[in-house]
C-alpha cells in the first residue's frame, strides 16, 4: 500500500515540475517574449495556474493530508514541517475557485505588458485599468482566504507567514523613528563629487565585470545566468536553474552592478536550497523577509563595504580605464552617499526603508478602501514629498517605477524592510559566531560568509517558520538595533547623531 505521505510527495514533485515550467515562461515573458506573444502567454499562464490549483484542491489531497498528520512521528521534523505547510496551503487553496485563480494569472500577464509601456511613457493612466483589475481580484482572494484584523493581512501572509499589517506598521514605524536622525545627519554631509565617475560604460564591459563579481562571491553560472529586463529580478526555477536580470545605464556602471549584487543574493539562496527536498514544501525558501535578507546582505553589507572596493576597483579600472585616477576610498564614498532620491532600487541604505514605508502605507490605503486607483499618483507624490522633501517630477520616477503591482503581488514591499533587519542581524551573527567569517570579510573573501549562510539558512529550507529560522541562526530574535548600528557606523561619526 502506498502511504498518504508518499502520495503527497509524488503530487508535490509533479506540481513542482509544472510550477517550475510556468516560472520559466514568466522569465521568458520579461526577457525574450515578442510583443505579439502576450495574449497567448496569458492563456498559457492561466492554464498552468488552473491545472496546479485543480490538482491540489482535490478532496483526496485533503484526506491524504489528514492521514499523514495522524501518522506523524515526533522524531521526523521534515515530515512535520511538510504537513504543516501542506495544511496551510490546502486551507487557503480550497477557498479559491479555479476560475478566479486562472483569471488572476491571465490578468497579470496583460498587466505587466501594460506597466512596461506605461513606465516608458510615464503615463499612469495607461496602467490604471489593469491595476484596478488586479486589486479587485486580489481583494476577492483575500476575502475568501479570510483574516482577523485587516483584509491586507491575508495578502501579506503569502510572503511572510504570521505577519500582519498592524505588526508591520509598528515595526516600520519604530524603524522610521530610529532612522530619521540618521537620515537627517547622513543626508546633510557634504556630497561626494560623482562627476569624478563620469564616463562611458559600454554594456558589454559592464556585463563582463558583473559576471566576474557574481562568480567570485559564489554564483554558479553552470546553474544560472544573467540577462536584461526592464526591472531586475531573480527567477529560481530550481537550485540548478536560477536566472537573474539587471538593467544597464551606459553612464553609470554602479546601477547594473548593484542590481546584479541584489539579485545574486536571491540567486545564492535559491542555489543553496536542499536539492534532495525539491518538490516538498520544506525544500522551498521560507519567506520573502528571509529571501530579501540575502539580497540586501550581498548588495549592501558586501557590495558597499571598504574591502569590496579595495579588491574590485582594479578590475573595474581594467574594464573602465577612466576610473584609473580613483581610489577605493573614492568608490566607497560614492556608493555610500546618502541622498533623498526618487528611485527605490537605486536608493542608499539610509533612506531605503522610507521608500518601503511609503509603499506599505499606499497599499494599506488601497486595500483599506481609503485610496482609489485613479488617485494613486497624486497621493504617492504627496506622501513622497512629505517623506523625502523633494517633489516627484513624473509617474515613471513615482508610482510606476516598481514592477510589483503589475504582477499582482500586494503585501510584498514590507518584506524588503524585514530583509534589511534580518540582513544586519545575520551579518553581525555570522561575524560574531565565526571569527573566520569576520577575518575573511575584511579581506573581501566571502566564501566563509556564504558557507555560514548555507549552513544556517539556505540548507534549512522551510523546516522552520521565518522568525524561528532567523532566531535559530543568529541566536537571538531580530530587532532594529543591528541595522541602525550598522548604518551609524557606515555613514556617520557616532557623535554626530543624538
C-alpha positions in Angstrom: 0.0 0.0 0.0 1.2 3.5 -0.8 1.0 5.7 2.2 -0.8 9.1 2.2 2.5 10.8 2.9 4.1 9.1 -0.2 1.2 10.2 -2.3 1.6 13.8 -1.2 5.3 13.6 -2.0 4.6 12.3 -5.5 2.0 15.0 -6.1 4.4 17.7 -4.8 7.0 16.5 -7.3 4.6 16.7 -10.2 3.3 20.2 -9.2 6.8 21.4 -8.7 7.7 20.5 -12.2 4.6 22.3 -13.5 5.3 25.4 -11.4 9.0 25.5 -12.5 7.9 25.3 -16.1 5.5 28.2 -15.5 8.3 30.1 -13.9 10.4 29.6 -17.0 7.6 31.1 -19.1 7.5 34.0 -16.6 11.2 34.7 -17.1 10.8 34.4 -20.9 8.0 36.9 -20.8 10.3 39.6 -19.2 13.4 38.8 -21.2 12.6 37.4 -24.6 8.9 37.3 -25.4 7.9 39.2 -28.6 5.0 41.7 -28.1 2.5 39.7 -30.2 3.1 36.7 -27.8 1.5 38.5 -24.8 -2.1 37.3 -25.3 -1.1 33.6 -25.9 1.3 33.8 -22.9 -1.6 35.0 -20.8 -3.6 31.9 -21.9 -0.6 29.6 -21.1 -0.1 31.1 -17.6 -3.8 30.8 -16.9 -3.8 27.1 -17.8 -0.7 26.4 -15.7 -2.2 28.1 -12.6 -5.6 26.4 -13.1 -4.0 22.9 -13.5 -1.9 23.2 -10.4 -4.8 24.5 -8.4 -7.3 21.8 -9.5 -4.8 19.0 -8.7 -4.1 20.4 -5.3 -7.6 21.1 -4.1 -8.9 17.6 -4.8 -10.8 16.1 -1.9 -8.4 13.2 -1.9 -5.5 15.5 -1.2 -7.3 16.8 1.9 -7.7 13.2 3.0 -4.1 12.4 2.4 -3.0 15.4 4.5 -5.3 14.4 7.4 -4.0 10.8 7.2 -0.3 12.0 7.0 -0.9 14.3 10.0 -2.3 11.5 12.1 0.6 9.2 11.3 3.3 11.8 12.1 6.3 10.6 14.1 7.7 13.0 16.6 11.2 12.3 15.6 10.6 13.3 11.9 10.9 17.1 11.7 10.9 17.1 7.9 7.6 15.3 7.7 6.2 17.5 10.4 7.2 20.7 8.5 5.8 19.3 5.2 2.5 18.5 6.8 2.4 21.9 8.4 2.9 23.6 5.1 0.6 21.3 3.1 -2.2 22.0 5.7 -1.7 25.8 5.5 -1.6 25.9 1.7 -4.6 23.4 1.3 -6.8 25.5 3.6 -6.0 28.6 1.5 -6.2 26.9 -1.9 -9.6 25.3 -1.2 -11.1 28.7 -0.6 -10.5 29.7 -4.2 -12.4 28.7 -7.3 -10.2 27.6 -10.1 -11.7 30.3 -12.4 -10.5 33.0 -10.0 -7.0 31.6 -9.9 -6.9 31.4 -13.7 -8.3 34.9 -14.1 -5.6 36.4 -11.9 -2.8 34.6 -13.8 -4.1 35.8 -17.1 -4.6 39.4 -15.9 -1.0 39.5 -14.5 0.5 38.9 -18.0 -1.5 41.7 -19.6 -0.9 44.0 -16.7 2.9 43.5 -16.8 3.0 44.4 -20.5 0.8 47.5 -19.9 3.0 48.5 -17.0 6.2 48.3 -19.1 4.6 50.5 -21.7 3.1 53.0 -19.1 6.5 53.3 -17.5 8.1 54.0 -20.8 5.5 56.7 -21.5 5.5 57.9 -17.9 1.7 57.7 -18.0 -0.1 56.1 -15.1 -3.5 56.2 -16.9 -2.3 53.5 -19.4 -1.7 51.1 -16.5 -4.6 52.1 -14.2 -7.3 49.9 -15.7 -5.1 46.8 -15.3 -4.2 47.8 -11.7 -7.9 48.2 -11.0 -8.5 44.7 -12.2 -5.6 43.2 -10.2 -6.7 45.0 -7.0 -10.2 43.7 -7.5 -9.1 40.1 -8.0 -6.6 40.3 -5.1 -9.3 41.7 -2.8 -11.5 38.7 -3.7 -8.7 36.3 -3.0 -8.2 38.0 0.4 -11.8 37.9 1.3 -12.0 34.2 0.5 -8.8 33.4 2.5 -10.2 35.3 5.5 -8.4 37.5 8.1 -8.8 38.5 11.7 -8.0 42.2 11.6 -7.4 43.7 8.1 -8.0 42.4 4.7 -4.4 43.3 3.8 -3.2 40.7 6.3 -4.4 37.9 4.0 -2.2 39.2 1.2 0.9 39.7 3.4 0.6 36.1 4.6 1.6 34.9 1.1 5.0 36.3 1.6 5.6 36.4 5.3 3.8 33.8 7.4 2.4 35.2 10.7 3.0 38.9 9.7 0.1 41.4 10.0 -0.4 45.0 8.8 -0.7 46.1 12.4 2.5 44.5 13.5 4.4 45.6 10.4 3.1 49.1 10.9 4.5 49.1 14.4 7.8 47.6 13.2 8.3 50.0 10.3 7.1 53.0 12.5 9.7 52.2 15.1 12.4 51.7 12.5 11.5 55.0 10.9 11.8 56.8 14.3 15.2 55.2 14.8 16.3 56.1 11.2 15.1 59.7 11.0 18.0 61.2 12.9 20.5 59.1 10.9 18.8 60.1 7.6 19.0 63.8 8.6 22.6 63.6 9.6 23.7 61.4 6.7 22.0 63.4 4.0 23.5 66.6 5.5 27.0 65.5 4.9 28.9 67.2 2.0 28.2 65.1 -1.0 30.9 63.1 -2.9 31.6 64.6 -6.3 30.2 61.9 -8.5 31.3 63.8 -11.6 34.6 62.1 -11.0 32.9 58.8 -12.1 31.5 60.3 -15.2 32.4 58.5 -18.4 31.3 55.9 -20.9 30.5 52.4 -19.6 29.7 50.1 -22.6 27.1 47.5 -21.7 29.3 44.5 -22.8 32.0 45.6 -20.4 29.5 46.0 -17.6 28.3 42.5 -18.3 31.8 41.1 -18.1 32.6 42.9 -14.9 29.3 42.0 -13.2 29.9 38.3 -14.2 33.3 38.3 -12.6 31.9 39.8 -9.4 28.9 37.4 -9.3 31.1 34.3 -9.9 33.6 35.4 -7.2 31.1 35.5 -4.5 29.7 32.1 -5.3 27.0 32.3 -8.0 27.2 29.2 -10.1 26.9 30.0 -13.8 26.6 26.3 -14.6 23.3 26.6 -12.8 22.3 30.1 -13.7 22.6 33.2 -16.0 22.2 37.0 -16.1 20.0 38.7 -18.6 18.5 42.1 -19.2 15.0 43.2 -18.2 13.0 46.4 -17.5 13.1 45.7 -13.8 15.8 43.5 -12.1 14.6 40.2 -10.8 15.6 36.6 -9.9 13.7 33.6 -11.1 14.6 30.4 -9.4 13.2 27.5 -11.5 15.3 25.2 -9.4 18.6 25.2 -7.5 20.2 24.2 -10.8 18.4 26.8 -13.0 18.5 30.2 -11.4 18.1 33.2 -13.7 18.9 36.8 -12.8 18.3 40.0 -14.7 19.5 43.6 -14.4 19.3 46.8 -16.4 22.1 48.9 -17.8 22.9 52.6 -17.9 25.9 53.4 -20.1 26.7 56.5 -18.0 26.7 54.6 -14.7 28.1 51.1 -14.1 27.1 51.1 -10.5 23.4 50.8 -11.4 23.7 47.4 -13.1 26.4 46.2 -10.6 24.2 46.7 -7.5 21.2 45.3 -9.4 23.3 42.2 -10.0 24.6 42.0 -6.4 21.0 42.2 -5.1 19.7 39.5 -7.5 22.8 37.3 -6.9 21.8 37.4 -3.2 18.5 35.9 -4.2 20.2 33.5 -6.6 22.7 32.2 -4.0 19.7 31.4 -1.7 17.9 29.6 -4.5 21.0 27.7 -5.5 21.7 26.8 -1.8 18.2 25.2 -1.1 18.4 21.5 -0.5 18.1 19.7 -3.8 17.0 16.4 -2.2 13.9 18.2 -0.8 12.8 19.6 -4.2 9.1 19.1 -4.7 8.5 19.1 -0.9 7.3 22.2 0.9 10.3 22.0 3.2 12.5 22.4 0.2 11.2 25.9 -0.6 12.5 29.3 0.6 10.8 30.1 3.9 9.7 33.7 3.3 10.3 36.9 1.4 11.7 38.5 4.5 14.4 35.9 4.6 14.9 35.9 0.8 15.3 39.7 0.9 17.8 39.4 3.8 20.1 37.6 1.4 19.8 40.1 -1.5 20.3 43.0 0.9 23.2 41.3 2.6 25.2 40.9 -0.6 24.1 44.2 -2.1 24.8 46.4 0.9 26.9 44.7 3.6 29.2 43.3 1.0 28.9 45.5 -2.1 29.1 48.8 -0.2 32.0 47.7 2.1 35.5 49.1 2.0 37.1 45.7 1.5 34.9 45.1 -1.6 36.2 48.2 -3.4 39.8 47.6 -2.3 39.5 44.2 -4.1 37.3 45.2 -7.1 38.4 48.7 -8.1 41.5 47.4 -10.0 39.2 45.1 -12.1 36.7 48.0 -12.6 39.7 50.0 -14.0 40.5 47.1 -16.3 37.1 47.4 -17.9 36.7 51.2 -17.5 40.1 52.8 -17.7 38.9 56.3 -17.0 38.4 55.2 -13.3 42.2 54.8 -13.0 42.6 58.1 -11.1 40.2 57.0 -8.3 41.0 55.2 -5.1 39.0 52.5 -3.2 38.1 55.3 -0.7 36.6 57.3 -3.6 34.3 54.4 -4.6 33.4 53.7 -1.0 32.4 57.3 -0.6 30.5 57.3 -3.9 28.4 54.2 -3.1 27.7 55.2 0.5 26.4 58.7 -0.2 23.0 59.2 1.5 20.6 61.4 -0.5 16.8 61.9 -0.8 16.3 60.3 -4.3 13.3 59.1 -6.2 14.2 55.5 -7.3 13.9 52.8 -4.7 16.2 50.2 -6.4 19.0 52.8 -6.5 18.4 54.2 -3.0 21.1 54.2 -0.4 20.8 52.1 2.8 19.9 55.0 5.0 16.9 56.2 3.1 15.8 52.9 1.5 13.3 51.9 4.3 11.5 55.2 3.8 10.7 54.1 0.3 9.3 50.9 1.7 7.2 52.7 4.3 5.7 54.8 1.6 4.7 51.8 -0.5 3.3 50.0 2.6 1.2 52.9 3.6 -0.1 53.3 0.0 -1.1 49.6 -0.1 -2.8 49.7 3.3 -4.8 52.7 2.0 -5.8 50.9 -1.2 -7.0 47.7 0.5 -8.4 49.6 3.4 -10.7 51.3 0.9 -9.2 54.8 1.6 -7.5 55.3 -1.8 -9.0 55.0 -5.3 -6.7 53.7 -8.1 -7.1 56.9 -10.1 -5.8 58.9 -7.1 -2.6 56.9 -6.6 -0.2 59.3 -8.5 -1.3 62.4 -6.5 -1.3 60.6 -3.2 2.1 59.0 -4.0 3.6 62.4 -4.9 2.1 64.0 -1.7 3.5 61.3 0.6 6.9 61.2 -1.2 7.5 64.9 -0.8 6.4 64.6 2.8 8.9 61.7 3.4 11.8 63.0 1.3 11.4 66.7 1.0 11.7 66.6 -2.8 8.9 66.7 -5.4 8.1 63.9 -7.9 8.5 65.1 -11.5 6.7 62.3 -13.4 5.0 59.0 -13.0 8.0 56.9 -14.1 10.1 58.1 -11.2 7.0 57.9 -9.0 4.3 55.3 -8.7 5.3 53.5 -11.9 8.9 52.7 -11.0 8.3 49.2 -9.5 7.0 46.1 -11.3 5.4 44.5 -8.2 1.8 45.9 -8.6 1.7 44.8 -12.2 2.4 41.2 -11.0 -0.4 41.4 -8.6 1.9 40.9 -5.6 0.5 43.1 -2.9 1.9 42.7 0.5 5.4 42.1 -0.8 7.0 45.5 -0.2 7.2 45.3 3.6 9.4 42.2 3.3 12.2 44.4 1.9 12.5 46.2 5.3 12.2 42.9 7.1 15.0 41.8 4.8 17.1 44.8 5.9 16.5 44.0 9.5 17.3 40.3 9.0 20.4 41.0 6.9 22.0 43.2 9.6 21.1 40.8 12.3 22.5 37.8 10.4 25.6 39.6 9.2 26.5 40.5 12.8 25.8 37.0 14.0 27.9 35.4 11.3 30.9 37.6 12.1 30.4 37.2 15.9 29.9 33.4 15.9 32.8 32.6 13.5 35.9 34.7 13.6 36.9 33.2 10.2 33.9 34.9 8.6 34.9 38.3 10.1 38.6 38.0 9.1 37.8 36.9 5.6 35.2 39.6 5.2 37.8 42.3 5.8 39.9 40.7 3.1 37.0 40.6 0.6 36.9 36.8 0.8 33.2 35.9 1.0 33.4 32.1 0.9 33.2 31.8 4.7 30.2 34.2 4.8 28.4 32.2 2.1 29.2 28.9 3.9 27.7 30.3 7.1 24.5 31.4 5.3 24.3 28.0 3.6 24.6 26.1 6.9 22.3 28.3 9.0 19.7 29.5 6.4 19.7 28.1 2.9 20.0 24.4 3.8 17.1 24.6 6.2 14.6 25.4 3.5 11.2 25.8 5.2 12.0 23.5 8.0 11.2 26.3 10.5 8.9 29.3 10.2 10.6 32.6 9.3 11.1 34.3 12.7 12.2 31.0 14.3 14.7 30.3 11.5 16.4 33.6 11.8 16.4 33.5 15.6 18.0 30.0 15.5 20.6 31.2 13.0 21.5 34.4 14.9 21.0 33.1 18.4 18.6 35.9 19.3 15.3 37.4 17.8 15.5 40.2 15.3 15.5 43.8 16.3 16.2 47.1 14.7 19.4 47.7 16.7 21.8 45.8 14.4 20.6 47.7 11.3 20.7 51.1 12.9 24.1 50.4 14.4 25.4 49.3 11.0 24.1 52.5 9.4 25.6 54.7 12.0 28.9 53.0 11.7 29.0 53.2 7.9 27.5 56.7 7.4 28.2 58.7 10.5 30.5 59.6 13.2 28.6 58.3 16.3 28.9 61.7 18.0 27.0 63.5 15.2 23.7 61.8 15.9 21.8 62.5 19.1 
